[in-house]
Amino acid sequence: MISVDRISKRYGSGESSVVALDDVSLTVAKGEIYGVVGQSGAGKSTLIRTVNSLEKPDSGTVTVDGQNISLLQGARLRAARHNIGMIFQHFNLLSSRTVQANVELSLEIAGVERSARRVRVAEILELVGLHGKANAYPAQLSGGQKQRVGIARALASNPSVLLSDEATSALDPETTQQILDLIRNLSKELGLTVLLITHEMDVVKRICDSAAVMSQGRILEQGTVESLLTTEKSLLGQALFPLGEIPDTANTVVEITFNGVTADRPVIAQLARTHGIDVGILGAALETIHGHQAGRTRLELPGTAEVTDRAIADLRSQGLFVEVVK
Amino acid sequence: MIDRNDPSFWSDLFETILKGAGETFYTVGFSLLLTVIFGLAAGVLLVATETGGLLAKPFGSRALGLVINRALDLLVNIGRSIPFIILMILLIPFTRMLVGSFIGATAAIVPLTIAGIPFFARLVEIGIREVPVGLVEAAESLGANRWTILTKVLVAEAVPAITLGLSTTIVGLIGYSAMVGAVGGGGLGDVAFRYGYQRYSPEYMFAVVILLILLVQVFQSLGNIASRRLSHR
């Protein structure tokens, strides 16, 4: 649905220029929720803005629904944008308009007739859980409600793609969960393809099917969330399941990454029994992601190199990702 | 010197002031109308034609946008830097060309409008600049064209600020209109100057001053109330 192919973007010129995007490629399948994570200044904002051509890349192409967005201009670009909704960190609602009128703006722009607009707005407000708020002004709403208006506005014209620019970054944790759940449900219900950028790893864990980690304009890793989590030395895995500092010890320390299948097995107990090692658990972070257990455990393995090597080989033979960190 | 013991003194005063107020309303009303039309356009253009603005490249020409922007900015600054009394005199030939005379209430509309436009344009510009850029981006993401963004986002969101600017402009125009009065433009200023100053009647002078204070109060309050009503921030 969305295909970003080798785009680069540079701001300014000469020595003071800043590279915002450096040869970035990614593909978002239809109906998928794709998250791009990274620190501020990593280029995520520029990346997402190329998808509806609010920014034009210096090189490379962005294709949405088979259309090369970067080549479109004028009326054809505006028409393409009706198919790409966008929500923002600071909601960007018009303070002079009621909830109803804010959502209607999207349809006014799309040239929908007044009576049809009314019907559609009522429908979409119901869908995002804002029933009865049609005549309120944005200033009278909570942050979560404002973002619901933003979502309603973005989706009013029935787009097939939703872009989310840090949509939950200004919200408290509880509201964040509610908005993320709403986005996931809408994505499923409407078959919506979602590309979101965030600096919160939790967002990825909560709703993303696939993710990319960005830093300094480059994508460092990408793939399905599950595959990234079960990849050795995955930045995403380390960020989602932080284990803290490695303690000072003479023994071998390993980190095991669990995925859905292996997490249910009593790995540590087996290890102790089979190899006679007094396994010490130094840290563990396990969570349920998309209904599967995933996470990492840091273990201390006392004993000779021969014993520990054999134990590690055994773990690996069970299909576990084992990383020797000390 | 007017004889205040004349039995018709107060009725004359009342009549004269009423006539003067009528002329003031006429000149201020018309010049305000023209000021709003041209000032709004100029204010919007000042913001829109600057680099990175919505009309930074009118007809695809960046140079044209820059020229319009700089020219407008210069004109607005010139208009605001010339003291009104001088501007009035400078404009005499222009006024005569336009309305056939430079004396009278209609003639007074010309310098008032010329002084009002740059004043109001700056206030409109400031109002529009306060609209968060995110709103423009949101409208763009919805596929809005430039006209829609200008009218439904920038100007619509700046309406409370523009309303406040409008009342400030009305107050300014009332003040200027009194000055025009002193050189033959009629209105309350003319009354105060001819009766109050030249014929030394403190009653006329005070009556005009009190009326002007009341007018300014009323318009400023109306503007404040309207702006608050229109703002939903």
Interface residues (C-beta under 8 A of the other chain):
Chain A: N52 L54 A75 L77 R78 A79 A80 R81 H82 I84 G85 M86 F88 H90 N92 L93 L94 S95 S96 R97 L105 S106 E108 I109 A110 Y137 P138 A139 R153 A154 S157 L163
Chain B: P132 G134 L135 E137 A138 A139 E140 S141 L142 G143 A144 N145 T148 K152 V153 A156 E157 V159 P160 L230 S231 H232 R233
